[in-house]
Amino acid sequence: MNKLLATLIAGLFATSVFAQGATPSNPVAPAAATTTKAAKADAKEVKADVKADTKEAKTDAKADAKVADAKQDAKVTKAKAHRKAVKAKTKAHAAEVKADAKEAAPK
């Protein structure tokens, strides 16, 4: 958006410079041709800026989506690791209880 505004302002300055220029012997034909060329050039610049901004926005959206996917994958991986750790702790505790029960059992 800033590029668009800068382009429009530059176009205004460019047209004001043409308007203040020296008056030629035939002012109607060259001034109209120059203004048309300048307007076309400005329109091309605006189109290019809009295309660039759109492309940049799409790239940013894709990057944001990838970051979100990576965060989600990290959460899933962390949850799986936590589940495995809890399961291992539970097995170790059960084995410890079983060993304690064997030691306490009368022979």
C-alpha positions as CSV (number, residue, x, y, z in Angstrom):
1,M,0.0,0.0,0.0
2,N,2.9,2.4,0.8
3,K,4.4,1.7,-2.6
4,L,1.1,2.4,-4.3
5,L,0.8,5.8,-2.5
6,A,4.4,6.6,-3.3
7,T,3.8,5.9,-7.0
8,L,0.6,8.0,-7.1
9,I,2.4,10.9,-5.4
10,A,5.3,10.6,-7.8
11,G,2.9,10.6,-10.6
12,L,1.3,13.8,-9.3
13,F,4.7,15.5,-9.1
14,A,5.6,14.3,-12.6
15,T,2.4,15.7,-14.0
16,S,2.9,19.0,-12.2
17,V,6.3,19.3,-13.7
18,F,4.9,18.8,-17.2
19,A,2.2,21.4,-16.5
20,Q,4.8,24.0,-15.4
21,G,7.1,23.4,-18.4
22,A,7.7,26.0,-21.2
23,T,4.8,26.3,-23.6
24,P,5.6,24.9,-27.0
25,S,4.4,26.5,-30.3
26,N,1.7,23.7,-30.6
27,P,0.7,23.0,-26.9
28,V,-2.2,20.7,-27.5
29,A,-0.8,17.8,-29.4
30,P,2.5,17.2,-27.5
31,A,1.1,17.8,-24.1
32,A,-1.7,15.3,-24.6
33,A,0.7,12.7,-26.0
34,T,3.2,13.2,-23.1
35,T,0.4,13.1,-20.5
36,T,-1.0,9.9,-22.0
37,K,2.4,8.3,-22.0
38,A,3.0,9.3,-18.4
39,A,-0.4,8.0,-17.4
40,K,0.3,4.7,-19.1
41,A,3.7,4.4,-17.5
42,D,2.1,5.2,-14.1
43,A,-0.6,2.6,-14.7
44,K,2.1,0.0,-15.5
45,E,4.0,0.9,-12.3
46,V,0.8,0.6,-10.3
47,K,0.0,-2.8,-11.8
48,A,3.5,-4.0,-11.1
49,D,3.3,-2.8,-7.5
50,V,-0.1,-4.5,-7.0
51,K,1.2,-7.7,-8.5
52,A,4.3,-7.6,-6.3
53,D,2.2,-6.9,-3.2
54,T,-0.2,-9.7,-4.0
55,K,2.7,-12.1,-4.6
56,E,4.3,-11.0,-1.3
57,A,1.0,-11.5,0.6
58,K,0.6,-15.0,-0.8
59,T,4.2,-15.9,0.1
60,D,3.6,-14.6,3.6
61,A,0.4,-16.6,3.9
62,K,2.2,-19.7,2.9
63,A,5.0,-19.1,5.3
64,D,2.5,-18.5,8.1
65,A,0.7,-21.7,7.2
66,K,4.0,-23.6,7.3
67,V,4.8,-22.2,10.7
68,A,1.4,-23.1,12.1
69,D,1.8,-26.7,10.7
70,A,5.3,-26.9,12.3
71,K,3.9,-25.7,15.7
72,Q,1.1,-28.2,15.5
73,D,3.5,-31.0,14.6
74,A,5.7,-30.0,17.5
75,K,2.7,-30.2,19.9
76,V,1.7,-33.6,18.6
77,T,5.3,-34.9,18.9
78,K,5.6,-33.4,22.4
79,A,2.3,-35.1,23.4
80,K,3.5,-38.4,22.0
81,A,6.7,-38.2,24.0
82,H,4.9,-37.3,27.1
83,R,2.5,-40.2,26.7
84,K,5.5,-42.6,26.2
85,A,7.2,-41.2,29.3
86,V,4.1,-41.6,31.4
87,K,3.7,-45.2,30.1
88,A,7.4,-46.0,30.9
89,K,7.0,-44.5,34.4
90,T,3.9,-46.6,35.0
91,K,5.6,-49.8,33.9
92,A,8.6,-49.0,36.1
93,H,6.3,-48.3,39.0
94,A,4.4,-51.5,38.4
95,A,7.6,-53.5,38.3
96,E,8.8,-51.9,41.5
97,V,5.5,-52.7,43.2
98,K,5.7,-56.3,42.0
99,A,9.3,-56.6,43.3
100,D,8.3,-55.2,46.6
101,A,5.4,-57.6,46.8
102,K,7.8,-60.6,46.2
103,E,10.2,-59.4,48.9
104,A,7.4,-58.9,51.4
105,A,5.8,-62.3,50.7
106,P,6.5,-64.9,53.3
107,K,8.7,-67.8,52.2
